[in-house]
Amino acid sequence: MDLRTRSHPTWIAFLVHRVSGLLLALFLPLHFWALGTAIEGEARLEGFLRWADNPLVKAAETILVVLLAAHLAGGLRVMALEFLGWRRRQKDMVAASAGLALLAGLLFLLNVV
């Protein structure tokens, strides 16, 4: 089995896109649970918001934003491949999408803290 292609930046971008999508899908039930607390009353929502003030939860929110940005950037890269065809600068597109995802997480973190 030839593993050389698995170290190529475009394969890593493919993997990040798929893993971020999977992790976001796993997050959805937690999101719906959190929204459900708002329906159950003001006291339950207030308790949830106090819990969400935990620094560990804030870190998880930042990771979630990075996952969302990475998935969006990966999806845009795939769409560019579909509609624009293969480009010689694929590595540049991968680096730009990774940079934008990290920038989104950093901006969110700076705004949250």
Secondary structure in CASP SS format (residue, H / E / C, confidence):
PFRMAT SS
TARGET T0000
AUTHOR 0000-0000-0000
METHOD secondary structure of the structure
MODEL  1
M C 1.00
D C 1.00
L C 1.00
R H 1.00
T H 1.00
R H 1.00
S H 1.00
H C 1.00
P H 1.00
T H 1.00
W H 1.00
I H 1.00
A H 1.00
F H 1.00
L H 1.00
V H 1.00
H H 1.00
R H 1.00
V H 1.00
S H 1.00
G H 1.00
L H 1.00
L H 1.00
L H 1.00
A H 1.00
L H 1.00
F H 1.00
L H 1.00
P H 1.00
L H 1.00
H H 1.00
F H 1.00
W H 1.00
A H 1.00
L H 1.00
G H 1.00
T H 1.00
A H 1.00
I H 1.00
E C 1.00
G C 1.00
E H 1.00
A H 1.00
R H 1.00
L H 1.00
E H 1.00
G H 1.00
F H 1.00
L H 1.00
R H 1.00
W H 1.00
A H 1.00
D C 1.00
N C 1.00
P H 1.00
L H 1.00
V H 1.00
K H 1.00
A H 1.00
A H 1.00
E H 1.00
T H 1.00
I H 1.00
L H 1.00
V H 1.00
V H 1.00
L H 1.00
L H 1.00
A H 1.00
A H 1.00
H H 1.00
L H 1.00
A H 1.00
G H 1.00
G H 1.00
L H 1.00
R H 1.00
V H 1.00
M H 1.00
A H 1.00
L H 1.00
E H 1.00
F H 1.00
L H 1.00
G C 1.00
W C 1.00
R C 1.00
R C 1.00
R C 1.00
Q H 1.00
K H 1.00
D H 1.00
M H 1.00
V H 1.00
A H 1.00
A H 1.00
S H 1.00
A H 1.00
G H 1.00
L H 1.00
A H 1.00
L H 1.00
L H 1.00
A H 1.00
G H 1.00
L H 1.00
L H 1.00
F H 1.00
L H 1.00
L H 1.00
N H 1.00
V H 1.00
V C 1.00
END
